[in-house]
């Protein structure tokens, strides 16, 4: 029924635009879908015995392969913003609105697309695109096994299989289970499963269906530290959990849906994707050490959220027409995207357990919580877009797109602290990009993008914790160059400017818009083979983040958590004299000082981190295998990470891990 509702919302886009302009009353309760260059091909299961993020990366802007993540950016931090919260996730190029991170059983690779790489998408987004490549079973039977353990108590086993069952039909099966151990001494148990089916009878038809579930139990919640002044917490021990011991979360997360591709005639292509994302919170605790003094004494508060369930149905239908004209390639596209998201929040109760020292054990028994009815928000959005991508061999390329959305956010059912109402927006969001090939090895580019983006949810330390925030309009301009230094070595240099409203805390501790934020920066990337035995992925960002308009709320000129410098270097060396069986790798990351509070009076950093590792490629019983030894935070650097303005959690210390991947 929810997917039928999504179809109604999307199909009724243009009438919705007309109604939105009249502010109605709240209602009742380039190659579309093709894997970008360098990614694992669709229909090919990723190898567990050859996982290597350094050799898989196209640039230094962020890539995840298996349990390895490298690069300047991540899905929740792209040029200073969360691309996931902004709604910029894609499943094989098609629009997807996630409520939880997709399982690694389903994903072979995650890549962050910004700058010239983002021009491959016909509908780019100002904050960048999180591009998930799906693991599709194919006609060749395969089985991959992976096991991992480390000195923090993390341990899990993973299995992925591809089974052909009939001509054109194949089934994918996956399972994963284990325990997680964290920097603050807490732990949890988790399990994951995947079931997928692929129908690929010919080159013109491909249908892929998938179902994933992730379960989390006994998830203890370590403290978030909130000092009572303008200082960073002191004397907090690592890997110490002081209790109370009954603050254990439990949840289940689901992502399922399907993608279909049809090529009815030469040059014509139809791509369609429909996805469901769900988060079912059985119990949700927040452990706060408030009014923390320099002596390490705080008031411990436990916040419990009542059971909630949130759902999102999203999808896209895209029609494209491609044809060649001598050295010129033309691609015209029309896209229809939509989503229905229902979120539950609020109704929490807060219990004060009294004063406690940061190294003291809490013995207070579990109280009886007085929970309130929850609030419910619904987001309905439909977007119609048209695009043109043209490429002239040896000259360059151009990309033009125009979209219009019908967006509404409505409080459809209120709890005790509800604020009924509706937000409506019907913006046009154009985008344009151009690339000029000056020589066979040197190209320059420029682009401009306007977007309608979500702002995520209010943080757990806010009075309106977990409340879905109103969508905002953002703008981005960027330009730069790409230089192919040699056949397998690329250098990128770009400048960017991103502007959008600034969400932070007002005087009542309500997380809301307090002004505007503008981030201008320079970013570089060097990736590929420096020598036949040495691969490098290195990048840097020099930024100038500024916040304005928030003086009346006590907000300073530098936005919270935005560094001025960010550097990453990853090396992978496989010398010939070891017959390429042993690979040595290392990584260095550096983040400069960041503002830690809205008033800009407390700063964190700088943060230098070192990592070293080694891989041993071998055959076990005739099967290819890879042992990996890795040491993160080699120097055991002690530092803090932000969980919002003036809210702190420890950085993990030194972690030694060992893993084994086998292709059966």
C-alpha positions as CSV (number, residue, x, y, z in Angstrom):
1,X,0.0,0.0,0.0
2,X,2.9,2.4,0.8
3,X,4.4,1.8,-2.7
4,X,1.0,2.5,-4.3
5,X,1.0,5.7,-2.3
6,X,4.4,6.5,-3.7
7,X,3.2,6.0,-7.2
8,X,0.3,8.4,-6.6
9,X,2.6,11.1,-5.2
10,X,5.1,10.8,-8.0
11,X,2.5,10.4,-10.9
12,X,0.6,13.3,-9.5
13,X,3.6,15.6,-9.5
14,X,2.3,18.4,-11.7
15,X,-1.1,18.7,-10.0
16,X,0.8,18.7,-6.7
17,X,2.9,21.6,-7.9
18,X,-0.2,23.6,-8.6
19,X,-1.8,22.8,-5.2
20,X,1.5,23.5,-3.4
21,X,1.5,27.1,-4.8
22,X,-1.9,27.5,-3.1
23,X,-0.6,26.3,0.3
24,X,-3.3,23.6,0.8
25,X,-4.5,22.3,4.2
26,X,-2.5,19.4,5.7
27,X,-3.6,16.0,4.2
28,X,-5.0,13.2,6.2
29,X,-3.2,10.5,7.9
30,X,24.8,9.9,-18.6
31,X,24.5,6.4,-18.6
32,X,21.6,5.8,-16.3
33,X,22.2,3.2,-13.7
34,X,25.6,2.2,-15.1
35,X,28.5,1.7,-12.8
36,X,31.0,4.6,-13.1
37,X,34.4,3.7,-14.4
38,X,36.5,1.9,-11.9
39,X,33.7,0.3,-9.9
40,X,32.9,-3.3,-9.7
41,X,30.8,-4.2,-12.8
42,X,27.1,-4.8,-12.2
43,X,26.4,-8.5,-12.2
44,X,29.8,-9.4,-10.8
45,X,30.2,-10.4,-7.2
46,X,33.1,-8.7,-5.5
47,X,36.1,-10.9,-4.5
48,X,36.7,-11.4,-0.7
49,X,40.3,-12.5,-1.5
50,X,41.3,-9.3,-3.2
51,X,39.6,-6.4,-1.3
52,X,41.8,-3.3,-1.5
53,X,40.4,0.2,-1.3
54,X,43.7,1.8,-2.5
55,X,43.8,-0.1,-5.8
56,X,40.0,0.3,-6.3
57,X,39.8,4.0,-5.8
58,X,39.4,6.4,-8.8
59,X,40.3,9.4,-6.7
60,X,41.0,10.5,-3.2
61,X,37.5,11.8,-2.4
62,X,36.3,8.7,-0.7
63,X,35.7,5.0,-1.3
64,X,34.7,1.9,0.7
65,X,35.4,-1.7,-0.3
66,X,34.4,-4.3,2.1
67,X,35.5,-3.1,5.6
68,X,38.1,-0.7,4.2
69,X,37.4,3.0,3.9
70,X,39.9,5.6,2.6
71,X,39.7,9.2,1.2
72,X,38.9,12.7,2.2
73,X,35.2,12.3,2.5
74,X,32.6,9.9,3.8
75,X,28.8,9.6,3.1
76,X,28.2,11.8,6.2
77,X,30.9,14.3,5.6
78,X,31.3,15.7,2.0
79,X,32.8,19.1,1.8
80,X,31.6,19.8,5.3
81,X,28.1,18.3,4.9
82,X,26.3,15.0,5.1
83,X,25.4,13.8,1.6
84,X,23.2,11.1,3.2
85,X,21.2,13.5,5.3
86,X,20.8,15.7,2.2
87,X,19.2,12.9,0.3
88,X,21.9,12.3,-2.2
89,X,22.2,8.5,-2.1
90,X,22.0,6.5,-5.3
91,X,21.6,2.7,-5.9
92,X,23.4,2.0,-9.2
93,X,22.7,5.6,-10.2
94,X,19.0,5.6,-9.2
95,X,17.5,7.8,-6.4
96,X,17.3,6.1,-3.0
97,X,16.2,7.6,0.3
98,X,17.8,5.6,3.1
99,X,16.8,5.6,6.8
100,X,19.8,3.3,7.6
101,X,23.1,2.5,6.1
102,X,22.8,-0.2,3.4
103,X,24.3,-3.6,4.5
104,X,27.8,-4.4,3.2
105,X,26.3,-7.7,2.1
106,X,24.5,-5.8,-0.6
107,X,27.1,-3.2,-1.5
108,X,30.4,-4.0,-3.3
109,X,31.7,-0.5,-3.3
110,X,30.7,3.0,-2.0
111,X,32.2,6.0,-3.8
112,X,31.8,9.7,-3.1
113,X,31.2,11.7,-6.4
114,X,32.2,15.3,-6.4
115,X,33.9,17.7,-8.8
116,X,34.5,16.2,-12.3
117,X,33.4,12.8,-11.2
118,X,29.9,14.1,-10.3
119,X,29.5,15.2,-13.9
120,X,28.8,11.6,-14.8
121,X,25.5,11.9,-13.1
122,X,22.8,13.7,-15.1
123,X,21.2,15.0,-11.9
124,X,24.0,16.1,-9.6
125,X,23.6,17.4,-6.1
126,X,25.4,20.3,-4.4
127,X,26.7,18.2,-1.5
128,X,28.0,15.5,-3.7
129,X,26.5,12.0,-4.5
130,X,27.0,8.8,-2.5
131,X,27.1,6.1,-5.2
132,X,26.4,2.6,-4.0
133,X,27.3,-0.3,-6.4
134,X,25.0,-3.3,-5.7
135,X,26.2,-6.8,-5.4
136,X,24.3,-8.7,-8.1
137,X,24.5,-12.5,-8.5
138,X,25.6,-13.7,-11.9
139,X,25.7,-16.9,-14.0
140,X,28.9,-18.1,-12.4
141,X,28.6,-19.9,-9.1
142,X,30.7,-18.3,-6.4
143,X,31.2,-18.2,-2.6
144,X,33.1,-15.6,-0.7
145,X,34.0,-16.0,3.0
146,X,35.4,-13.3,5.3
147,X,36.3,-13.2,9.0
148,X,37.6,-10.4,11.1
149,X,38.8,-9.8,14.7
150,X,40.6,-7.0,16.5
151,X,41.9,-5.9,19.9
152,X,38.8,-3.9,20.6
153,X,36.7,-7.0,20.8
154,X,35.2,-6.7,17.3
155,X,34.7,-10.1,15.7
156,X,32.5,-11.3,12.8
157,X,32.1,-13.8,10.1
158,X,30.6,-13.0,6.6
159,X,29.6,-15.2,3.7
160,X,28.3,-14.2,0.2
161,X,27.2,-16.7,-2.4
162,X,26.0,-16.4,-6.0
163,X,24.0,-19.4,-7.3
164,X,22.7,-19.8,-10.9
165,X,19.4,-21.7,-10.7
166,X,18.2,-21.7,-14.4
167,X,19.1,-20.0,-17.7
168,X,19.0,-16.3,-17.1
169,X,18.2,-16.7,-13.3
170,X,20.5,-16.5,-10.4
171,X,20.1,-16.1,-6.6
172,X,22.3,-14.3,-4.2
173,X,22.6,-15.3,-0.5
174,X,24.5,-13.5,2.3
175,X,24.9,-13.7,6.0
176,X,26.9,-12.0,8.7
177,X,27.1,-12.1,12.4
178,X,29.3,-11.0,15.3
179,X,30.0,-8.5,18.0
180,X,31.2,-4.9,18.1
181,X,33.5,-3.4,20.7
182,X,33.9,0.4,21.0
183,X,36.3,3.1,22.3
184,X,34.2,3.7,25.4
185,X,34.1,0.1,26.6
186,X,30.6,-0.6,25.2
187,X,29.6,-3.5,22.9
188,X,26.7,-4.9,20.9
189,X,25.7,-8.0,19.0
190,X,24.6,-7.9,15.4
191,X,23.4,-10.1,12.6
192,X,22.7,-9.4,8.9
193,X,21.2,-11.3,6.0
194,X,20.7,-10.8,2.3
195,X,18.5,-12.5,-0.3
196,X,18.6,-11.4,-3.9
197,X,17.3,-12.6,-7.2
198,X,18.4,-11.6,-10.7
199,X,16.7,-12.2,-14.0
200,X,19.0,-11.5,-16.9
201,X,17.8,-13.4,-20.0
202,X,19.4,-11.2,-22.6
203,X,21.4,-8.0,-23.0
204,X,18.2,-6.0,-23.3
205,X,16.6,-7.0,-20.0
206,X,17.9,-7.1,-16.4
207,X,15.8,-7.3,-13.3
208,X,17.3,-7.4,-9.8
209,X,15.4,-7.8,-6.5
210,X,16.9,-7.7,-3.0
211,X,16.0,-7.9,0.6
212,X,18.3,-7.1,3.5
213,X,17.8,-7.1,7.3
214,X,20.2,-6.0,10.0
215,X,19.5,-6.7,13.7
216,X,21.2,-5.1,16.7
217,X,20.9,-6.3,20.3
218,X,22.4,-5.6,23.7
219,X,23.9,-2.3,22.3
220,X,25.2,-0.5,25.4
221,X,25.3,3.3,25.2
222,X,28.4,5.0,26.3
223,X,28.4,8.6,27.5
224,X,28.4,11.8,25.5
225,X,30.2,14.5,27.5
226,X,28.8,18.0,27.8
227,X,31.1,20.4,29.7
228,X,29.6,23.2,31.8
229,X,32.0,25.8,30.3
230,X,34.2,26.6,27.4
231,X,36.7,23.7,27.7
232,X,37.3,20.2,26.4
233,X,36.8,17.3,28.8
234,X,39.8,16.1,30.7
235,X,40.9,12.9,32.3
236,X,38.4,10.6,30.6
237,X,39.7,7.0,30.4
238,X,39.5,5.1,27.2
239,X,37.6,1.8,26.9
240,X,35.9,2.4,30.3
241,X,32.2,2.0,30.5
242,X,30.8,3.1,33.9
243,X,27.2,1.9,33.4
244,X,24.5,1.9,34.3
245,X,24.4,-1.4,32.3
246,X,20.7,-1.4,31.5
247,X,20.9,1.3,28.8
248,X,20.9,-1.2,25.9
249,X,19.5,-0.4,22.5
250,X,17.7,-2.9,20.3
251,X,16.7,-2.3,16.7
252,X,16.1,-3.8,13.3
253,X,16.8,-2.1,10.0
254,X,15.5,-3.1,6.5
255,X,16.3,-2.2,2.9
256,X,14.6,-3.9,0.1
257,X,13.4,-3.3,-3.4
258,X,14.4,-3.8,-7.0
259,X,15.9,-2.3,-10.2
260,X,14.8,-3.1,-13.8
261,X,16.6,-2.2,-17.0
262,X,15.1,-2.5,-20.4
263,X,16.6,-1.6,-23.8
264,X,13.6,-1.8,-26.2
265,X,15.6,-0.6,-29.2
266,X,19.1,0.5,-30.1
267,X,19.8,3.8,-28.3
268,X,16.8,3.6,-26.0
269,X,16.9,2.6,-22.4
270,X,14.5,2.5,-19.4
271,X,15.7,2.2,-15.9
272,X,13.4,1.9,-12.9
273,X,14.1,1.5,-9.2
274,X,11.8,1.1,-6.3
275,X,13.1,0.9,-2.7
276,X,11.9,0.6,0.8
277,X,14.0,1.6,3.9
278,X,12.8,1.0,7.4
279,X,14.2,1.5,10.9
280,X,12.4,-0.2,13.8
281,X,13.7,1.0,17.2
282,X,12.7,-1.3,19.9
283,X,14.7,0.6,22.6
284,X,16.8,3.7,22.2
285,X,18.8,5.2,25.0
286,X,21.0,8.3,25.2
287,X,23.7,8.5,28.0
288,X,24.7,12.1,28.8
289,X,27.3,13.4,31.2
290,X,26.0,17.0,31.6
291,X,27.5,19.9,33.5
292,X,30.9,18.2,33.3
293,X,33.5,20.1,35.4
294,X,37.2,20.4,34.8
295,X,37.6,18.0,37.8
296,X,35.7,15.3,35.9
297,X,32.4,15.4,37.8
298,X,29.1,15.4,35.9
299,X,25.4,14.9,36.2
300,X,24.5,11.7,34.5
301,X,21.2,11.7,32.6
302,X,19.7,8.8,30.8
303,X,17.1,9.6,28.0
304,X,14.9,6.8,26.8
305,X,13.0,7.0,23.6
306,X,9.8,5.0,23.2
307,X,9.6,2.3,20.5
308,X,9.4,3.9,17.1
309,X,9.2,2.8,13.5
310,X,10.2,5.0,10.5
311,X,9.6,4.2,6.9
312,X,10.7,5.5,3.5
313,X,9.6,4.4,0.1
314,X,11.5,6.0,-2.8
315,X,12.2,5.4,-6.4
316,X,13.0,6.7,-9.9
317,X,11.9,5.9,-13.4
318,X,14.3,7.2,-16.1
319,X,14.0,7.1,-19.9
320,X,17.1,7.9,-22.0
321,X,17.8,8.2,-25.7
322,X,21.3,8.0,-27.0
323,X,22.8,8.4,-30.4
324,X,26.0,9.3,-32.2
325,X,26.7,11.9,-34.7
326,X,30.2,11.3,-36.0
327,X,32.6,12.1,-33.1
328,X,29.7,13.5,-31.0
329,X,27.6,11.4,-28.6
330,X,24.2,12.7,-27.4
331,X,22.2,11.5,-24.5
332,X,18.7,12.9,-23.6
333,X,17.0,11.9,-20.4
334,X,13.8,12.3,-18.5
335,X,13.4,11.3,-14.9
336,X,10.6,11.0,-12.4
337,X,11.6,10.6,-8.8
338,X,9.5,10.3,-5.7
339,X,9.5,9.4,-2.0
340,X,7.2,9.0,1.0
341,X,8.9,9.2,4.4
342,X,7.1,8.7,7.7
343,X,9.2,9.4,10.8
344,X,8.4,9.0,14.5
345,X,10.2,11.0,17.2
346,X,9.7,12.6,20.6
347,X,7.9,11.1,23.6
348,X,11.2,10.5,25.5
349,X,11.7,10.6,29.2
350,X,14.8,11.8,31.0
351,X,16.0,10.4,34.3
352,X,18.8,12.1,36.4
353,X,21.0,9.6,38.0
354,X,22.9,12.2,40.0
355,X,26.6,13.2,40.2
356,X,29.2,10.9,38.9
357,X,32.9,11.0,38.1
358,X,34.1,10.1,34.6
359,X,36.0,7.0,36.0
360,X,33.2,5.9,38.4
361,X,30.8,3.0,38.0
362,X,27.1,3.8,38.0
363,X,25.1,1.3,40.2
364,X,21.6,3.0,39.9
365,X,18.9,0.4,39.1
366,X,16.7,0.8,36.0
367,X,13.8,3.2,36.8
368,X,10.3,3.1,35.4
369,X,10.2,5.6,32.6
370,X,7.2,7.9,32.0
371,X,7.0,7.9,28.2
372,X,4.7,10.2,26.2
373,X,3.0,9.7,22.8
374,X,5.4,10.2,19.8
375,X,5.2,12.8,17.1
376,X,4.9,11.7,13.4
377,X,6.1,13.6,10.4
378,X,5.4,12.8,6.8
379,X,7.5,14.0,3.8
380,X,6.0,13.7,0.3
381,X,8.2,14.6,-2.6
382,X,8.0,14.2,-6.3
383,X,10.6,15.5,-8.8
384,X,10.4,15.7,-12.6
385,X,13.7,16.3,-14.4
386,X,15.1,16.5,-17.9
387,X,18.7,16.4,-18.8
388,X,21.1,16.4,-21.7
389,X,24.6,15.0,-21.7
390,X,26.7,15.5,-24.8
391,X,30.3,14.5,-25.5
392,X,32.5,15.6,-28.4
393,X,35.5,13.3,-28.8
394,X,38.7,15.3,-28.4
395,X,36.8,18.5,-27.6
396,X,34.9,18.0,-24.3
397,X,31.5,17.5,-22.8
398,X,28.5,19.4,-21.6
399,X,25.8,18.4,-19.1
400,X,22.5,20.3,-18.6
401,X,19.6,19.4,-16.3
402,X,16.5,21.0,-14.9
403,X,14.3,19.6,-12.2
404,X,11.2,20.7,-10.4
405,X,10.0,19.3,-7.1
406,X,6.8,19.2,-5.2
407,X,7.8,18.9,-1.5
408,X,5.7,18.9,1.6
409,X,6.4,18.1,5.2
410,X,3.4,17.6,7.5
411,X,2.8,16.8,11.1
412,X,0.1,14.2,10.5
413,X,-0.3,13.0,14.1
414,X,0.9,14.9,17.2
415,X,2.1,13.8,20.6
416,X,2.2,16.0,23.7
417,X,5.0,18.2,22.3
418,X,3.8,18.2,18.7
419,X,3.8,21.4,16.6
420,X,1.2,20.7,13.9
421,X,1.7,22.4,10.5
422,X,3.0,21.9,7.0
423,X,6.0,23.1,5.0
424,X,5.6,23.3,1.2
425,X,8.2,24.0,-1.5
426,X,8.1,23.8,-5.3
427,X,11.5,24.9,-6.4
428,X,13.3,24.6,-9.7
429,X,16.8,23.1,-9.4
430,X,18.9,23.6,-12.4
431,X,22.5,22.2,-13.0
432,X,25.0,22.8,-15.7
433,X,28.5,21.5,-16.2
434,X,31.1,21.8,-19.0
435,X,34.4,20.0,-19.7
436,X,37.1,21.1,-22.2
437,X,39.7,18.6,-23.3
438,X,42.7,20.9,-23.9
439,X,45.0,18.0,-24.7
440,X,44.7,14.2,-24.6
441,X,45.9,14.3,-21.0
442,X,44.6,17.6,-19.7
443,X,41.0,18.7,-19.2
444,X,39.4,21.6,-17.4
445,X,35.8,21.7,-16.0
446,X,33.3,24.0,-14.3
447,X,29.8,23.4,-12.9
448,X,27.0,25.0,-11.0
449,X,24.2,23.3,-9.1
450,X,21.1,24.3,-7.1
451,X,19.5,21.7,-5.0
452,X,16.6,20.9,-2.6
453,X,18.1,19.0,0.2
454,X,17.1,17.5,3.5
455,X,18.9,18.7,6.6
456,X,18.7,15.4,8.5
457,X,17.4,15.1,12.0
458,X,18.1,17.1,15.2
459,X,21.0,15.6,17.2
460,X,20.4,13.6,20.4
461,X,21.6,16.5,22.6
462,X,18.9,18.9,21.3
463,X,15.6,19.6,23.1
464,X,13.9,18.6,19.8
465,X,16.1,15.4,19.5
466,X,15.6,13.3,16.3
467,X,13.0,15.7,14.9
468,X,13.2,15.7,11.0
469,X,14.4,19.1,9.9
470,X,12.8,21.1,7.1
471,X,14.4,20.8,3.6
472,X,16.6,23.7,2.5
473,X,17.9,25.2,-0.8
474,X,21.6,24.9,-1.4
475,X,23.9,26.2,-4.1
476,X,27.3,25.0,-5.3
477,X,29.8,26.2,-7.9
478,X,33.0,24.4,-8.7
479,X,35.8,24.3,-11.3
480,X,39.1,22.7,-11.8
481,X,41.3,20.5,-14.0
482,X,42.1,16.8,-14.5
483,X,45.6,15.8,-15.6
484,X,46.4,12.3,-16.6
485,X,50.0,12.2,-15.4
486,X,50.6,8.8,-16.9
487,X,48.5,5.9,-18.1
488,X,47.4,4.8,-14.6
489,X,48.0,8.0,-12.6
490,X,45.5,10.9,-12.4
491,X,45.8,14.3,-10.7
492,X,42.7,16.5,-9.9
493,X,42.7,20.1,-8.7
494,X,39.4,21.9,-8.0
495,X,37.9,24.9,-6.2
496,X,34.4,24.9,-4.8
497,X,31.9,27.2,-3.1
498,X,28.9,25.8,-1.2
499,X,26.2,28.0,0.4
500,X,23.1,26.9,2.4
501,X,21.2,27.7,5.6
502,X,23.0,26.9,8.9
503,X,21.4,24.6,11.4
504,X,22.5,24.9,15.0
505,X,21.2,25.5,18.6
506,X,19.2,28.6,19.5
507,X,18.7,30.0,23.1
508,X,16.2,27.3,24.0
509,X,18.5,24.4,22.9
510,X,16.2,23.9,19.9
511,X,18.1,22.7,16.8
512,X,17.0,25.0,14.0
513,X,18.1,27.5,11.3
514,X,20.2,30.2,12.9
515,X,21.9,31.8,9.9
516,X,23.8,30.9,6.8
517,X,26.9,28.9,6.0
518,X,29.4,29.3,3.2
519,X,32.3,27.0,2.6
520,X,34.9,27.9,-0.1
521,X,37.8,25.6,-0.7
522,X,40.5,24.0,-2.8
523,X,40.7,20.2,-3.1
524,X,43.3,18.0,-4.8
525,X,43.6,14.3,-5.6
526,X,46.4,12.1,-6.8
527,X,45.4,8.4,-7.5
528,X,46.9,5.5,-9.3
529,X,50.1,3.7,-9.9
530,X,53.2,5.8,-9.3
531,X,55.4,2.8,-10.2
532,X,54.4,-0.8,-11.3
533,X,54.7,-1.8,-7.6
534,X,53.5,1.3,-5.8
535,X,49.9,2.7,-5.7
536,X,48.9,5.9,-4.1
537,X,45.7,7.7,-3.2
538,X,46.4,11.1,-1.7
539,X,44.3,14.2,-1.3
540,X,44.0,17.5,0.5
541,X,41.4,20.1,1.2
542,X,42.1,23.8,2.1
543,X,38.8,25.4,3.1
544,X,37.5,28.6,4.5
545,X,34.2,27.8,6.3
546,X,32.1,30.8,7.4
547,X,28.9,31.2,9.4
548,X,26.8,34.4,9.3
549,X,23.6,35.7,10.7
550,X,23.8,33.8,14.0
551,X,25.1,36.5,16.4
552,X,21.7,36.9,18.0
553,X,21.9,33.2,19.1
554,X,25.5,33.5,20.3
555,X,26.8,31.7,17.2
556,X,30.3,32.6,16.1
557,X,31.8,33.1,12.7
558,X,33.2,29.6,12.2
559,X,30.7,26.7,11.9
560,X,31.1,23.7,14.3
561,X,33.2,20.8,13.1
562,X,34.4,22.3,9.9
563,X,38.2,22.0,9.4
564,X,40.4,24.4,7.4
565,X,42.8,21.7,6.3
566,X,42.3,18.0,5.7
567,X,45.0,15.7,4.3
568,X,45.0,12.0,3.5
569,X,47.7,9.8,2.1
570,X,47.3,6.1,1.4
571,X,50.1,3.9,0.0
572,X,50.1,0.3,-1.2
573,X,53.4,-1.3,-2.1
574,X,53.8,-4.8,-3.6
575,X,57.5,-5.4,-4.4
576,X,58.5,-7.9,-7.1
577,X,61.1,-9.6,-4.9
578,X,58.2,-10.9,-2.8
579,X,56.5,-12.2,-5.9
580,X,53.6,-9.8,-5.2
581,X,52.5,-12.2,-2.5
582,X,53.1,-9.6,0.3
583,X,51.8,-6.1,0.1
584,X,52.6,-3.4,2.6
585,X,50.4,-0.4,3.1
586,X,50.2,2.7,5.2
587,X,48.0,5.7,5.7
588,X,48.3,9.2,7.2
589,X,45.4,11.6,7.9
590,X,45.5,15.0,9.3
591,X,42.6,17.3,10.3
592,X,43.3,20.8,11.4
593,X,41.7,22.6,14.4
594,X,37.9,22.8,14.3
595,X,35.4,24.9,16.2
596,X,33.8,22.7,18.9
597,X,31.1,25.1,20.2
598,X,28.6,27.4,18.5
599,X,30.2,30.4,20.2
600,X,33.5,29.6,18.6
601,X,35.3,29.7,22.0
602,X,36.4,26.0,22.1
603,X,38.4,24.3,19.5
604,X,39.5,20.7,18.9
605,X,42.6,19.5,17.1
606,X,44.8,19.2,15.2
607,X,44.3,15.5,14.7
608,X,47.1,13.4,13.1
609,X,46.5,9.7,12.7
610,X,48.8,7.0,11.3
611,X,47.9,3.5,10.1
612,X,50.1,0.6,8.8
613,X,49.2,-2.8,7.4
614,X,50.2,-5.8,5.4
615,X,48.5,-8.3,3.1
616,X,49.6,-11.8,2.4
617,X,48.1,-13.4,-0.8
618,X,48.1,-17.2,-0.6
619,X,46.1,-20.2,-1.7
620,X,44.4,-22.3,0.9
621,X,43.4,-25.7,-0.4
622,X,43.7,-24.3,-3.9
623,X,41.5,-21.4,-3.2
624,X,42.7,-17.7,-3.4
625,X,42.9,-16.1,0.0
626,X,44.1,-12.9,1.6
627,X,45.3,-12.4,5.1
628,X,45.4,-8.8,6.3
629,X,47.1,-7.3,9.4
630,X,46.3,-3.7,10.2
631,X,47.2,-1.2,12.9
632,X,45.0,1.9,13.2
633,X,46.0,5.0,15.2
634,X,49.6,3.6,15.4
635,X,50.7,6.3,17.9
636,X,47.6,5.8,20.1
637,X,46.8,9.5,19.7
638,X,44.3,10.7,22.3
639,X,41.7,13.1,21.1
640,X,38.0,13.9,20.8
641,X,35.3,13.8,18.1
642,X,32.2,16.0,18.1
643,X,28.7,14.8,18.6
644,X,27.2,18.2,18.1
645,X,28.1,21.6,19.5
646,X,29.8,21.2,22.9
647,X,29.2,17.5,22.9
648,X,32.2,15.1,22.9
649,X,33.1,11.5,22.5
650,X,36.6,9.9,22.5
651,X,38.5,9.0,19.4
652,X,39.4,5.3,19.3
653,X,42.9,4.4,20.4
654,X,45.3,2.0,18.8
655,X,43.5,-1.0,17.2
656,X,45.2,-4.1,15.8
657,X,43.1,-6.2,13.5
658,X,43.5,-9.4,11.6
659,X,41.2,-10.6,8.8
660,X,41.0,-13.4,6.3
661,X,39.1,-13.4,3.0
662,X,38.7,-16.5,0.8
663,X,37.1,-17.1,-2.6
664,X,35.7,-20.6,-2.7
